[in-house]
């Protein structure tokens, strides 16, 4: 472990001064309690099963912009849209954030960077940003892998497509023109 690595055994701070952290090139590893994510993520899934593991580093890019790079993971329970049964799903997200003071500066960031607004104290709210990333990574329709789904194969098919045998070839007219 480098001297600028910080390992929180209990939990990470909610807000951090990204500029000061980048000047010190700090790396954080730890977790946030699942209770911090109940309002938005908790409403989008059946339940949050684990605390949120997080690894984040603060640095400057080549143009001297503050960059927050990290990854986070959580276990949630969701409903399968196919069989309507609950199942556990692990969500991993990676993020690349850059703090901005006003939303107008977001257009000036490189395409890979996501803007994160700083508050009146110059700090970023990592909890809110990570929750946003989890919400964006949730699939529109959650479902088991097809092998794990409890719905029988007959129910998964929606009828048979009958083959149209008396359909004429649309190019048959061209062959008749060629003969004349």
Protein Blocks (a to p, Z undefined) as FASTA:
>chain_A
ZZkbccdfkbccfbdcfklmmmnopacdddddfklmmmmmmmmpmbdfbdcddddddddd
fkopacdddddddddddddfklopacdddddddddddddfbfklmmmpcfklccddddfk
opacfklmmmmmmmmmpcfbdcddfklpcbdfklmpgcjadddfkbccfklmmmmmmmZZ
